[in-house]
Amino acid sequence: MTKQEFVSEVARRSQLSNRDAGKAVDAFLEAVVDTLKGGGEVTFTGFGKFSTANRAARMGVNPRNPSEKVHIPAARVPKFSAGSGLKSAVKQTSSY
């Protein structure tokens, strides 16, 4: 699903115009990004938690030249942990 498809679905379900739904989706995304930039977390009970994690520096391999080792620096990366409600909803529709 693309962002535009998501906006259209939000508009349909909330009975908002596409323009208002787009503003709401953009505001949501900006709020999540700003919170994560500040080192916080965003939690939706039952759905999941957006947070950041520190990834340690490590050695990697250059995919174009596998014999060449490259240093990958430490970084702060975004992380999403699915909540129990989301996990069970996805598991119920799984065909495995």
Backbone hydrogen bonds, N-H to C=O, Kabsch-Sander energy under -0.5 kcal/mol:
donor,donor_aa,acceptor,acceptor_aa,energy
6,F,2,T,-2.4
7,V,3,K,-2.8
8,S,4,Q,-2.3
9,E,5,E,-2.0
10,V,6,F,-2.6
11,A,7,V,-2.6
12,R,8,S,-2.3
13,R,9,E,-2.6
14,S,10,V,-2.2
15,Q,11,A,-1.0
16,L,11,A,-1.4
21,A,17,S,-2.7
22,G,18,N,-2.4
23,K,19,R,-2.0
24,A,20,D,-2.3
25,V,21,A,-2.7
26,D,22,G,-2.6
27,A,23,K,-2.5
28,F,24,A,-2.4
29,L,25,V,-2.6
30,E,26,D,-2.5
31,A,27,A,-2.3
32,V,28,F,-2.2
33,V,29,L,-2.6
34,D,30,E,-2.8
35,T,31,A,-2.1
36,L,32,V,-2.4
37,K,33,V,-2.7
38,G,34,D,-1.7
39,G,36,L,-1.5
40,G,35,T,-2.5
42,V,50,F,-2.4
44,F,48,G,-3.0
45,T,43,T,-0.5
47,F,44,F,-2.0
48,G,44,F,-2.3
49,K,81,S,-2.4
50,F,42,V,-3.1
51,S,79,K,-2.8
53,A,77,V,-2.6
55,R,53,A,-0.6
55,R,75,A,-3.6
56,A,54,N,-0.5
58,R,72,I,-2.3
60,G,70,V,-3.4
62,N,65,N,-0.5
62,N,68,E,-2.5
65,N,62,N,-0.7
68,E,65,N,-2.8
69,K,67,S,-0.5
70,V,60,G,-2.3
72,I,58,R,-3.3
72,I,70,V,-0.5
75,A,55,R,-2.1
77,V,53,A,-2.9
77,V,75,A,-0.6
79,K,51,S,-3.0
81,S,49,K,-2.6
82,A,80,F,-0.5
83,G,47,F,-3.0
86,L,46,G,-1.8
87,K,83,G,-2.4
88,S,84,S,-2.4
89,A,85,G,-2.0
90,V,86,L,-2.4
91,K,87,K,-2.4
92,Q,88,S,-2.0
93,T,89,A,-1.0
94,S,90,V,-0.5
94,S,91,K,-0.8
